Amino acid sequence: MRAALLLLALLALVPLAACGKKGPPSPPGPPNEIIYPRTYPTR
């Protein structure tokens, strides 16, 4: 029973691990309203 619950939890969490924003980070907001442009670290 415990192994089945662990397997079910892993199967539910694996698809969520792939979620995330693609591409390099960018400052929030419209490009014409960015006051302080800077490069953001990728880590």
Residue pairs with C-beta under 8 A, 6 or more apart in sequence:
24 40
24 42
25 40
25 41
25 42
26 40
27 34
27 36
27 37
27 38
27 40
